[in-house]
Amino acid sequence: MALGLNALLSAVNTIYSRYPIARNRPIKGYLQVVAIVVWVFAVILIIAKNLRQSPWFFLSGIGAMTAILLLVFRDTQLRLAACRT
């Protein structure tokens, strides 16, 4: 499924690149972001299938780890944001 969606995104990019507007407004970066999201979900589904768990179990685990990382590195993130403004 992920391979098919990746091929579809590649075909969309190829077709779009033939139009003259593609020189001023490329969409390759957006398509690559979509492809990364598709592959991440595919990997989560494969791991969930192999371990006989619900994919929501792994997604909630990823969310919990992200929340902990945000708490741990909160000061670092605030300093980084303060330096950029």
C-alpha positions as CSV (number, residue, x, y, z in Angstrom):
1,M,0.0,0.0,0.0
2,A,2.8,2.4,0.9
3,L,4.7,1.6,-2.2
4,G,1.6,2.3,-4.3
5,L,1.0,5.6,-2.6
6,N,4.7,6.5,-3.1
7,A,4.4,5.7,-6.8
8,L,1.2,7.7,-7.0
9,L,3.0,10.7,-5.5
10,S,5.9,10.3,-7.8
11,A,3.5,10.2,-10.8
12,V,1.8,13.4,-9.5
13,N,5.1,15.1,-9.3
14,T,6.1,14.0,-12.8
15,I,2.8,15.2,-14.3
16,Y,2.9,18.5,-12.4
17,S,6.5,19.2,-13.5
18,R,5.4,19.3,-17.1
19,Y,3.2,22.4,-16.6
20,P,4.9,25.8,-16.9
21,I,3.6,26.9,-13.4
22,A,5.7,24.1,-11.9
23,R,8.9,26.3,-12.4
24,N,7.5,29.0,-10.1
25,R,5.6,26.8,-7.6
26,P,7.2,23.4,-7.1
27,I,5.3,20.8,-5.0
28,K,8.0,18.2,-4.7
29,G,8.8,19.2,-1.0
30,Y,5.1,18.8,-0.1
31,L,4.9,15.5,-1.8
32,Q,8.0,14.3,0.1
33,V,6.4,15.3,3.4
34,V,3.3,13.3,2.5
35,A,5.5,10.3,1.5
36,I,7.3,10.5,4.9
37,V,3.9,10.5,6.8
38,V,2.7,7.5,4.7
39,W,5.9,5.6,5.4
40,V,5.7,6.3,9.2
41,F,2.1,5.1,9.3
42,A,3.1,2.0,7.3
43,V,5.9,1.2,9.7
44,I,3.6,1.6,12.7
45,L,1.0,-0.7,11.1
46,I,3.6,-3.3,10.3
47,I,5.0,-3.3,13.8
48,A,1.5,-3.4,15.3
49,K,0.6,-6.3,13.1
50,N,3.7,-8.3,13.9
51,L,3.4,-7.7,17.7
52,R,-0.4,-8.3,17.6
53,Q,-1.2,-4.9,19.2
54,S,-3.5,-2.1,18.2
55,P,-1.8,0.7,16.2
56,W,-3.4,3.1,18.6
57,F,-1.3,1.5,21.4
58,F,1.9,2.5,19.6
59,L,0.6,6.0,18.6
60,S,-0.4,6.7,22.2
61,G,3.1,5.5,23.3
62,I,4.7,7.9,20.8
63,G,2.5,10.7,22.1
64,A,3.5,9.9,25.7
65,M,7.2,9.9,24.8
66,T,6.8,13.2,23.0
67,A,5.2,14.8,26.1
68,I,8.0,13.6,28.3
69,L,10.6,14.9,25.9
70,L,8.9,18.2,25.8
71,L,9.0,18.4,29.6
72,V,12.6,17.4,29.8
73,F,13.9,19.8,27.1
74,R,11.4,22.6,27.9
75,D,14.1,25.0,29.1
76,T,16.3,24.3,26.1
77,Q,13.4,25.0,23.7
78,L,12.6,28.2,25.5
79,R,16.2,29.4,25.2
80,L,16.3,28.5,21.5
81,A,13.0,30.4,20.9
82,A,14.3,33.4,22.8
83,C,17.5,33.5,20.8
84,R,15.7,33.6,17.5
85,T,13.5,36.6,18.4
